[in-house]
Amino acid sequence: MARQHVQRLIAALESRLPPRARAFVDAKARHLLTVNRRTVARGVAIGVFFGFVFPLGQIPAAVLASPFVRANALVAALATLVTNPLTLPAIYAGAFLVGREALASTGLDALFAAGPHSWAAAIVIGVGAFAVGGAVAGFLIVRWWWARSVRARWAARRAARSAATA
């Protein structure tokens, strides 16, 4: 149901494009607006990654990176919203804790023992870990959810066919 609404929205957006832009989308960038399990999962991964890495300008960065990995640009833009002004303080606090533990476990905390470099390095390492971990988790969750929904639809079809033949 939601997929049909998204496809209608994309068709409406494409119909408003100028002819040359529409030809480019048809020929080169069709995957930027395609809704399937691969492009959506890649879009979520790219969006979550750039959502964590860039505090500002994350939506344009995710949309610009989408063609390089054949991701859905709209999903990538929406996935960047995982970080917003309400969640950012908690994310940076968690990134600091994760980064501090990562530095301590590798023995690199002595390098950043004093000054503002100690907390900055911890935050950078923590945000990097959140970005990579969030991107991988988002990709895997979307793939799992999509396969689960397809299996449920197939099971419903099988049940309807067996009920109709019985």
trRosetta pair geometry for C-beta under 8 A, 3 or more apart (Angstrom, degrees):
i j d omega theta_ij theta_ji phi_ij phi_ji
1 4 6.1 -55 -156 29 28 109
1 5 7.0 24 149 -14 61 104
2 5 5.6 -54 -154 35 39 112
2 6 6.3 38 150 -19 69 105
3 6 5.7 -54 -148 37 34 111
3 7 6.2 33 153 -19 66 106
3 35 5.8 168 -149 130 90 141
4 7 5.7 -53 -145 38 32 111
4 8 6.4 34 154 -19 64 104
5 8 5.7 -53 -149 36 31 111
5 9 6.4 33 152 -20 64 106
6 9 5.6 -53 -149 36 33 113
6 10 6.3 32 153 -18 66 105
6 35 5.4 104 109 -77 130 156
7 10 5.7 -51 -145 37 33 111
7 11 6.3 35 154 -20 64 105
7 35 6.1 -109 -71 27 84 135
8 11 5.7 -54 -146 37 31 112
8 12 6.3 32 153 -20 64 105
9 12 5.7 -55 -149 35 30 111
9 13 6.4 29 153 -17 64 105
10 13 5.7 -54 -148 38 32 111
10 14 6.2 31 154 -18 66 107
10 33 4.8 141 -151 174 125 117
10 35 7.3 -159 -17 -24 151 110
10 74 7.6 -121 -90 -11 100 155
11 14 5.7 -54 -143 39 30 111
11 15 6.3 34 156 -25 64 105
12 15 5.8 -52 -147 30 30 112
12 16 7.0 24 155 -16 60 106
13 16 6.1 -64 -159 34 33 108
13 17 7.3 47 146 -38 63 95
13 33 7.6 -156 78 -131 127 144
14 17 5.6 -37 -160 4 43 118
14 22 6.2 98 -179 -122 83 93
14 25 6.3 -149 -129 105 104 158
14 33 7.0 163 -62 106 113 170
17 21 4.2 -123 179 94 112 115
17 22 4.4 147 92 -62 118 82
17 25 6.6 74 81 -3 176 138
18 21 4.8 84 57 13 80 106
18 22 6.9 -148 92 -9 36 91
19 22 5.6 -58 -145 37 30 113
19 23 6.4 32 156 -21 65 104
20 23 5.6 -51 -149 34 33 112
20 24 6.5 35 151 -20 64 102
21 24 5.6 -51 -151 34 35 113
21 25 6.4 35 151 -19 66 103
22 25 5.7 -51 -147 36 33 111
22 26 6.3 33 153 -18 65 106
23 26 5.7 -54 -146 38 31 111
23 27 6.0 15 161 -8 66 114
24 27 6.1 -65 -139 45 26 100
24 28 5.5 -35 -174 35 67 112
24 29 6.2 21 141 16 83 110
25 28 7.5 -68 -106 56 13 71
25 29 5.2 -61 -124 71 51 97
25 30 6.4 99 161 -83 64 53
25 32 7.2 -96 -137 51 87 117
25 33 7.0 12 -165 12 119 128
26 30 6.3 36 -146 -77 26 103
27 30 7.7 171 55 -35 11 99
29 32 4.5 -2 169 -1 97 124
29 33 7.7 66 132 -1 88 89
29 67 6.2 -53 -120 -108 100 112
30 33 7.1 -81 -172 47 41 85
30 34 5.9 50 143 -46 77 114
31 34 5.0 -50 -131 21 42 122
31 39 5.4 -163 -173 -102 87 130
31 67 7.9 121 75 -126 104 58
31 70 4.5 -23 133 -161 156 86
31 71 7.5 73 140 31 104 11
31 72 7.4 -109 159 -76 66 56
32 66 5.9 90 -125 126 86 127
32 67 6.3 -22 -78 -82 110 79
32 71 7.8 35 -119 87 53 49
32 72 6.7 106 -178 -137 33 39
32 73 4.4 9 -170 -10 93 114
33 72 6.7 79 -121 -142 18 83
33 73 6.9 -33 -67 35 61 97
33 74 6.6 58 -119 -8 68 116
34 39 5.0 114 84 10 93 166
34 72 6.5 -123 66 -92 56 95
35 39 6.9 -118 -113 75 20 120
35 40 6.2 43 -150 -58 63 113
35 72 6.6 56 -93 -105 55 147
36 39 5.5 75 52 20 77 99
36 40 6.7 -163 78 -5 29 97
37 40 6.2 -61 -137 43 24 106
37 41 6.0 22 165 -18 63 114
37 142 7.3 160 -158 139 72 93
37 143 6.2 84 176 -120 110 63
37 146 4.2 150 -114 135 107 161
37 147 7.4 67 -131 -52 151 69
38 41 6.1 -60 -145 38 24 107
38 42 6.3 19 159 -13 62 110
38 70 7.5 -2 133 114 111 111
39 42 5.8 -56 -145 41 31 110
39 43 6.1 36 154 -24 64 107
39 70 6.4 -89 -104 142 86 78
39 71 5.8 139 -161 -150 65 35
39 72 4.2 93 145 -41 102 90
39 75 7.5 130 134 28 80 138
40 43 5.5 -53 -146 35 31 115
40 44 6.5 32 155 -19 64 102
40 72 5.4 7 -86 11 49 140
40 75 5.3 164 -138 -86 64 171
40 142 5.8 -155 119 178 96 137
40 146 7.2 137 72 -73 131 138
41 44 5.8 -51 -150 34 32 110
41 45 6.5 31 152 -18 64 106
41 138 7.7 155 -159 129 63 75
41 139 4.9 74 173 -148 97 66
41 142 4.1 180 -102 90 77 126
41 143 5.0 36 -103 -56 148 83
41 146 7.3 -89 -55 -3 108 140
42 45 5.6 -55 -148 38 34 112
42 46 6.2 30 157 -15 68 107
42 66 7.9 115 125 -142 106 72
42 69 5.3 -168 -174 129 126 111
42 70 6.4 41 90 87 169 65
42 71 3.6 -135 117 -99 105 93
42 72 7.2 127 71 10 89 70
42 76 7.9 -31 119 -72 70 105
42 139 7.1 38 -85 -116 37 104
43 46 5.9 -55 -142 40 29 107
43 47 6.0 27 159 -17 65 112
43 66 6.6 21 -108 -123 81 110
43 71 4.2 150 -71 173 61 102
43 72 3.8 -49 -51 58 145 81
43 73 7.0 -114 -120 -47 114 12
43 74 7.3 -2 -157 67 150 52
43 75 3.2 79 122 86 144 111
43 76 4.1 -109 -157 -49 78 74
43 79 6.3 152 138 -6 76 133
44 47 5.8 -59 -143 41 26 110
44 48 6.1 22 162 -16 65 109
44 75 6.0 -54 -53 154 65 114
44 76 7.6 -118 -52 -91 20 52
44 79 4.7 162 -133 -99 50 148
44 138 4.2 -151 141 156 108 115
44 139 6.3 173 82 -76 103 48
44 141 7.8 -108 134 67 155 96
44 142 5.0 157 21 -38 153 144
45 48 6.2 -57 -143 38 24 104
45 49 6.2 26 157 -20 61 111
45 71 7.4 -129 55 -111 90 139
45 79 7.9 6 15 142 17 165
45 135 4.2 68 -162 -170 76 85
45 136 7.2 56 -128 -70 108 26
45 138 5.4 174 -82 84 53 109
45 139 4.1 21 -69 -63 119 104
46 49 5.8 -58 -147 37 28 113
46 50 6.3 12 162 -5 66 110
46 62 5.3 129 135 -151 97 87
46 65 5.4 -174 -160 100 125 117
46 66 6.0 154 103 -88 166 66
46 69 6.1 174 -68 53 127 141
46 71 5.0 178 3 52 139 175
46 76 4.5 -21 87 -126 113 116
46 79 7.3 106 75 70 62 137
46 135 7.3 66 -61 -134 22 114
47 50 6.3 -63 -142 46 26 99
47 51 5.8 35 156 -29 64 111
47 62 4.8 58 -102 -152 59 149
47 75 6.6 -124 -21 131 141 64
47 76 4.1 -178 -59 -159 95 47
47 77 6.6 -84 -110 -4 118 10
47 78 6.6 -12 -146 69 162 50
47 79 2.5 108 96 74 139 108
47 80 4.6 -108 -166 -42 85 65
47 81 8.0 -16 170 11 120 63
47 82 7.5 120 131 -4 95 108
47 138 7.8 -125 65 149 89 163
48 51 5.4 -53 -143 33 29 119
48 52 6.6 21 161 -12 63 104
48 79 5.2 -68 -43 159 68 114
48 80 7.6 -153 -75 -90 25 41
48 82 5.5 30 -119 9 77 152
48 131 7.4 158 131 -149 75 55
48 134 4.3 -142 159 134 124 107
48 135 5.0 179 82 -84 107 58
48 137 7.9 -109 135 64 166 86
48 138 4.5 164 -9 -16 152 155
49 52 6.4 -68 -160 38 26 101
49 53 6.1 10 156 -11 66 116
49 62 7.9 143 66 -105 82 96
49 131 4.9 70 -146 -179 60 93
49 132 7.2 46 -117 -83 97 38
49 134 7.0 175 -74 83 49 98
49 135 4.0 23 -61 -74 97 130
50 53 5.6 -57 -129 44 37 106
50 54 5.6 -10 -175 23 75 108
50 58 4.8 147 139 -160 92 84
50 61 4.7 -177 -154 100 135 112
50 62 4.2 -160 54 -69 149 89
50 65 6.7 174 -56 23 137 142
50 76 7.6 46 32 178 129 99
50 80 5.7 -41 91 -103 96 108
50 131 8.0 82 -48 -145 18 115
51 54 7.7 -62 -117 55 11 74
51 58 5.2 89 -101 173 43 148
51 62 7.4 18 -44 -60 73 137
51 79 6.4 -121 -29 128 133 70
51 80 3.9 175 -80 -146 94 54
51 81 7.0 -76 -119 10 132 17
51 82 4.7 89 133 48 158 96
51 83 4.6 159 167 13 93 103
51 131 8.0 171 66 -118 64 84
51 134 7.8 -93 67 119 109 147
52 82 7.5 -28 -52 87 81 119
52 83 6.2 148 -84 -41 46 135
52 91 7.3 -146 -124 -178 85 136
52 127 5.7 171 164 -172 96 82
52 130 4.9 -166 -147 106 146 102
52 131 3.8 -159 83 -84 130 81
52 134 5.9 135 -32 38 140 145
53 58 7.5 141 65 -115 72 101
53 61 7.9 -114 81 120 112 154
53 127 6.8 126 -104 147 43 110
53 128 7.6 53 -102 -99 87 57
53 131 4.9 56 -54 -109 86 151
54 57 5.4 -78 162 75 137 80
54 58 4.3 171 81 -84 105 78
54 61 5.4 109 10 17 158 157
55 58 7.3 -89 156 -43 4 113
55 83 7.3 -104 -123 139 59 142
55 88 7.1 71 -137 -134 104 129
57 60 5.5 -48 -169 46 77 108
57 61 5.7 81 134 -26 86 106
58 61 5.6 -60 -145 40 32 113
58 62 6.1 32 159 -20 68 107
58 80 4.3 162 127 -163 114 131
58 83 7.1 100 -8 60 172 118
59 62 5.9 -55 -145 36 29 108
59 63 6.3 24 158 -15 64 109
59 77 4.9 48 -152 -143 93 85
59 80 5.2 -159 -81 61 63 155
60 63 5.7 -58 -143 41 32 109
60 64 6.0 29 160 -17 68 110
61 64 5.9 -59 -144 40 27 108
61 65 6.2 21 158 -15 64 111
62 65 5.9 -60 -144 40 29 107
62 66 6.6 51 152 -46 62 95
62 73 7.8 138 125 -151 82 63
62 76 4.1 -175 157 154 109 104
62 77 5.9 167 89 -81 122 47
62 79 7.2 -172 -161 66 156 94
62 80 5.1 -142 -14 -55 151 123
63 66 5.7 -32 -155 0 33 122
63 73 4.9 58 -138 -162 77 104
63 76 6.1 160 -79 92 49 120
63 77 5.4 23 -65 -70 102 102
64 67 7.7 -49 -177 19 36 97
65 68 5.7 -61 -167 35 56 115
65 69 6.7 16 151 6 84 108
65 71 7.7 14 111 37 79 130
65 76 7.4 -161 71 -173 91 152
66 69 6.7 -84 -153 51 31 85
66 70 7.8 21 166 -161 65 4
66 71 4.3 -109 -144 70 78 95
66 72 7.0 -80 -154 89 127 16
66 73 4.2 167 79 -90 173 76
66 76 4.9 -145 -81 6 114 159
67 70 7.2 23 -162 -80 35 42
67 73 7.7 5 -47 -70 70 112
71 75 7.2 -116 165 70 94 107
71 76 5.4 83 125 -57 127 123
72 75 4.1 53 92 18 114 113
72 76 6.5 171 89 -16 58 85
73 76 5.4 -53 -145 36 33 115
73 77 6.4 35 156 -21 66 103
74 77 5.8 -52 -150 34 30 110
74 78 6.5 24 153 -13 63 108
75 78 5.7 -58 -146 41 33 109
75 79 6.0 34 155 -24 68 108
76 79 5.8 -54 -143 34 28 111
76 80 7.1 39 155 -30 59 96
77 80 6.2 -47 -163 15 33 113
78 81 6.0 -43 -174 10 47 116
79 82 6.3 -2 174 -23 60 106
79 138 6.7 87 -155 -169 133 153
80 83 7.1 -52 172 40 62 88
81 84 6.0 18 -169 -59 70 110
82 87 7.3 -86 154 86 53 159
82 134 7.0 156 124 -176 163 141
83 87 5.9 -130 -134 85 46 113
83 88 5.8 71 -171 -84 92 80
83 91 6.0 -39 -116 -6 99 169
84 87 5.4 70 47 23 72 98
84 88 6.8 -124 89 -31 27 92
85 88 5.8 -37 -132 10 28 121
87 90 5.7 -67 -163 48 56 108
87 91 5.6 57 143 -28 85 110
88 91 5.5 -57 -140 37 32 112
88 92 6.2 25 165 -14 68 106
89 92 6.1 -59 -145 40 29 104
89 93 6.2 29 157 -19 65 108
90 93 5.7 -54 -144 37 31 111
90 94 6.2 29 157 -15 65 108
91 94 5.9 -59 -149 41 28 108
91 95 6.1 30 152 -22 65 108
91 127 7.7 65 150 -108 101 84
91 130 6.7 113 -165 -176 97 169
92 95 5.3 -49 -139 37 34 115
92 96 6.3 42 156 -24 64 100
92 123 6.1 5 -158 -139 85 115
92 127 7.5 -6 -110 -73 64 106
93 96 5.7 -49 -152 30 30 113
93 97 6.7 27 151 -15 62 104
94 97 5.7 -55 -150 37 35 110
94 98 6.2 31 155 -15 68 107
94 126 6.9 172 117 174 59 130
94 130 7.3 95 106 -80 111 133
95 98 5.8 -55 -142 42 31 108
95 99 5.8 30 159 -17 66 112
95 122 7.6 132 133 135 71 73
95 123 5.2 61 116 -147 113 60
95 125 7.9 154 177 79 86 53
95 126 3.0 139 -175 115 63 119
95 127 4.6 25 -146 -57 147 64
95 129 7.5 161 -134 51 78 96
95 130 5.7 -69 -93 -14 98 133
96 99 5.9 -59 -141 42 25 109
96 100 6.1 27 159 -22 63 109
96 119 6.3 -7 -135 -158 114 87
96 122 5.1 55 -150 120 59 116
96 123 5.2 -14 -83 -81 74 77
96 126 5.9 -94 -39 11 18 161
97 100 5.8 -53 -143 34 27 111
97 101 6.5 23 158 -14 62 107
97 126 7.0 94 54 -113 47 145
98 101 6.0 -59 -151 39 29 108
98 102 6.3 29 152 -20 65 108
98 125 7.4 -148 111 111 84 86
98 126 4.0 122 69 -125 99 97
98 129 5.5 -133 141 69 135 144
98 130 7.2 136 52 -48 159 91
99 102 5.5 -53 -143 36 33 112
99 103 6.3 32 157 -18 66 104
99 121 6.9 174 165 121 125 58
99 122 3.4 136 107 -176 115 57
99 123 5.8 -117 21 -47 160 15
99 124 6.8 105 -126 55 148 47
99 125 3.8 127 -131 69 97 97
99 126 3.3 -86 -33 -33 97 92
99 127 7.6 -2 -56 -1 127 62
99 129 7.3 -171 -73 10 71 122
100 103 5.9 -53 -148 37 30 110
100 104 6.3 27 154 -17 64 109
100 109 7.4 55 -162 -107 63 119
100 122 4.4 17 -61 -138 68 136
100 126 7.7 1 -4 -54 63 122
101 104 5.7 -55 -143 39 32 110
101 105 6.1 28 159 -19 67 109
102 105 6.0 -56 -141 37 27 107
102 106 6.4 11 162 -6 62 112
102 122 7.8 150 49 -137 94 69
102 125 5.2 -147 76 144 139 134
102 126 7.2 -178 11 -73 127 66
102 129 6.8 -172 -55 -48 151 145
103 106 6.3 -69 -147 44 26 99
103 108 4.9 -96 -152 78 75 92
103 109 4.3 107 135 -74 103 79
103 112 6.5 -60 -158 46 149 125
103 121 6.6 84 -85 118 141 113
103 122 5.9 -79 -6 -94 135 82
103 125 6.5 150 -50 35 92 163
104 107 7.8 38 -177 -70 28 27
104 109 4.8 21 -86 -35 57 142
107 110 6.9 -15 171 7 67 107
108 111 5.2 -33 -174 21 72 119
108 112 7.0 35 141 7 83 101
109 112 6.2 -74 -151 57 42 87
109 113 6.6 82 147 -83 69 70
109 118 7.7 50 -160 -141 76 95
110 113 5.5 -3 -152 -51 38 114
111 121 8.0 172 97 -141 102 177
112 115 8.0 -107 -167 63 64 87
112 117 4.9 -130 -140 123 91 96
112 118 4.5 144 148 -102 92 56
112 121 4.5 -104 -107 33 162 148
112 122 7.4 -179 115 -37 149 82
113 118 6.3 -13 160 -89 8 120
114 117 7.8 41 87 48 43 98
114 118 6.5 44 -57 -37 1 124
115 118 6.3 135 69 -8 54 92
116 119 6.4 -60 -162 44 53 96
116 120 5.7 48 147 -20 81 115
117 120 5.6 -63 -136 46 33 110
117 121 5.7 34 167 -22 71 108
118 121 6.5 -56 -147 33 18 105
118 122 6.7 15 154 -15 56 111
119 122 5.5 -55 -147 39 36 114
119 123 6.2 36 155 -20 69 105
120 123 5.9 -55 -147 36 30 109
120 124 6.3 29 155 -19 65 107
121 124 5.8 -54 -146 37 31 111
121 125 6.3 27 157 -14 66 108
122 125 6.0 -58 -147 40 28 106
122 126 6.1 26 156 -17 64 112
123 126 5.7 -59 -143 42 29 111
123 127 6.0 28 160 -19 67 107
124 127 6.0 -53 -142 37 26 108
124 128 6.4 29 155 -19 61 108
125 128 5.7 -55 -150 36 30 114
125 129 6.5 30 152 -18 64 105
126 129 5.6 -54 -148 36 32 110
126 130 6.3 32 153 -18 66 105
127 130 5.5 -52 -145 38 34 112
127 131 6.2 38 153 -24 66 104
128 131 5.7 -52 -145 33 30 112
128 132 6.4 19 161 -9 65 106
129 132 6.2 -58 -144 42 29 102
129 133 5.8 20 161 -10 66 117
130 133 5.9 -62 -135 48 24 106
130 134 5.5 24 165 -20 64 116
131 134 6.0 -56 -137 39 19 108
131 135 6.3 19 160 -19 59 109
132 135 5.9 -56 -146 35 27 110
132 136 6.4 22 158 -14 63 108
133 136 6.0 -57 -146 39 29 107
133 137 6.0 26 158 -16 66 112
134 137 5.7 -56 -139 42 29 110
134 138 5.9 31 160 -21 65 109
135 138 5.8 -54 -143 37 26 111
135 139 6.3 28 157 -20 61 107
136 139 5.8 -55 -149 35 29 112
136 140 6.3 20 157 -12 65 110
137 140 6.0 -60 -145 42 29 106
137 141 6.0 28 159 -20 66 111
138 141 5.8 -55 -140 38 27 110
138 142 6.3 25 161 -17 63 107
139 142 6.2 -61 -152 36 25 106
139 143 6.4 20 155 -15 63 110
140 143 5.7 -56 -146 39 32 111
140 144 6.1 31 157 -19 67 108
141 144 5.7 -55 -144 39 29 110
141 145 6.1 27 158 -18 65 109
142 145 5.8 -55 -141 39 29 109
142 146 6.1 29 159 -21 64 109
143 146 5.9 -56 -145 36 26 110
143 147 6.4 23 158 -15 63 108
144 147 6.0 -59 -148 39 28 107
144 148 6.2 29 154 -21 64 110
145 148 5.6 -56 -147 37 30 114
145 149 6.4 26 157 -17 65 106
146 149 6.0 -56 -148 36 29 107
146 150 6.4 28 154 -18 64 106
147 150 5.7 -55 -147 37 32 111
147 151 6.3 33 154 -19 66 106
148 151 5.8 -55 -148 37 29 111
148 152 6.4 30 153 -20 64 106
149 152 5.6 -51 -147 35 34 114
149 153 6.5 35 154 -19 65 103
150 153 5.8 -54 -151 36 32 110
150 154 6.4 32 152 -18 65 105
151 154 5.7 -55 -147 38 32 111
151 155 6.3 34 154 -20 66 105
152 155 5.7 -52 -147 36 31 112
152 156 6.4 33 153 -20 64 105
153 156 5.6 -53 -148 35 33 112
153 157 6.5 34 152 -19 65 103
154 157 5.6 -52 -149 35 33 112
154 158 6.4 34 153 -19 66 104
155 158 5.7 -52 -147 36 33 112
155 159 6.3 33 153 -19 65 106
156 159 5.7 -53 -146 37 31 112
156 160 6.3 31 154 -19 64 106
157 160 5.7 -55 -147 37 31 110
157 161 6.3 30 155 -18 65 106
158 161 5.8 -56 -147 37 30 110
158 162 6.2 24 157 -14 66 107
159 162 6.0 -56 -143 40 29 106
159 163 6.2 29 156 -19 64 109
160 163 5.7 -55 -144 38 29 110
160 164 6.2 29 155 -21 64 108
161 164 5.7 -56 -146 36 30 109
161 165 6.3 18 159 -10 65 109
162 165 6.0 -58 -142 43 31 104
162 166 6.1 31 158 -25 65 112
163 166 5.9 -56 -140 34 28 110
